[in-house]
Amino acid sequence: MCRHMLRVHTPGLEPRSRVTSCPLLVEGTLENSGGDAMEYQLFMEVRDAAGKLLNRQIIGVGALNIYDKRIFSLRVEMAAANPAD
């Protein structure tokens, strides 16, 4: 099934060829409202129904100086699998 192919899609530059749905969208904000600079790491984990870890990644690392703010969003898009691709 896996043909070790990577699909890259740049939003806004090419039309979508398949209909997708977005069953999960989470947004959050981090603020450093005072004190010293803070570091952050953005982790992502994917587990199966039994709780077995399938994938873990560090997506971003950064720092927040005093009064800095970062907005994060996580979106999962789903589309029908197309074996002809």
C-alpha positions as CSV (number, residue, x, y, z in Angstrom):
1,M,0.0,0.0,0.0
2,C,2.7,2.5,0.9
3,R,4.6,3.5,-2.1
4,H,6.9,5.8,-0.1
5,M,5.7,8.9,-1.9
6,L,5.4,12.3,-0.3
7,R,2.6,14.7,-1.4
8,V,3.3,18.4,-0.8
9,H,0.5,20.9,-0.9
10,T,1.0,24.6,-0.5
11,P,-2.3,26.2,0.5
12,G,-3.4,28.9,-2.0
13,L,-1.0,28.0,-4.7
14,E,-2.7,24.9,-6.2
15,P,-6.4,23.8,-6.2
16,R,-7.4,20.8,-4.1
17,S,-8.0,17.7,-6.1
18,R,-10.0,15.9,-3.3
19,V,-12.8,16.8,-1.0
20,T,-11.5,17.0,2.6
21,S,-13.2,17.3,6.0
22,C,-11.8,18.8,9.2
23,P,-12.9,16.7,12.2
24,L,-10.4,18.4,14.6
25,L,-9.4,22.0,15.0
26,V,-7.7,23.3,18.1
27,E,-6.3,26.8,18.6
28,G,-4.6,28.3,21.6
29,T,-2.4,31.2,22.6
30,L,0.7,31.5,24.8
31,E,1.6,34.8,26.4
32,N,4.6,35.8,28.5
33,S,2.9,38.5,30.6
34,G,6.0,39.2,32.7
35,G,9.2,37.9,34.2
36,D,12.0,36.2,32.4
37,A,12.0,34.9,28.8
38,M,10.3,31.5,28.5
39,E,11.1,28.7,26.1
40,Y,8.5,26.5,24.5
41,Q,8.4,23.2,22.6
42,L,5.4,22.1,20.5
43,F,4.9,18.3,20.6
44,M,2.6,16.2,18.5
45,E,1.7,12.6,19.3
46,V,-0.5,10.1,17.4
47,R,-1.8,7.0,19.1
48,D,-4.1,4.2,18.0
49,A,-7.3,3.1,19.8
50,A,-5.4,0.9,22.2
51,G,-3.1,3.8,23.2
52,K,0.0,2.6,21.4
53,L,2.2,5.5,20.3
54,L,2.4,5.6,16.5
55,N,4.3,8.8,16.0
56,R,5.8,11.6,18.1
57,Q,7.4,14.8,16.7
58,I,8.7,18.1,18.0
59,I,7.1,20.5,15.6
60,G,8.5,23.8,16.9
61,V,10.9,25.2,19.5
62,G,11.0,28.9,20.3
63,A,11.2,31.6,23.0
64,L,8.8,34.2,24.3
65,N,10.3,37.4,25.6
66,I,8.4,39.5,28.0
67,Y,5.0,40.5,26.6
68,D,5.4,38.3,23.5
69,K,2.5,36.2,22.3
70,R,2.3,33.1,20.0
71,I,-0.9,31.6,18.5
72,F,-0.9,27.9,17.7
73,S,-3.4,25.9,15.7
74,L,-3.7,22.2,15.0
75,R,-5.9,20.9,12.2
76,V,-6.5,17.4,11.1
77,E,-7.8,17.1,7.6
78,M,-9.3,13.8,6.3
79,A,-9.9,12.7,2.7
80,A,-10.9,9.5,1.0
81,A,-7.9,7.3,0.2
82,N,-7.3,7.1,-3.5
83,P,-5.2,4.1,-4.6
84,A,-4.9,5.5,-8.1
85,D,-2.6,8.3,-7.0
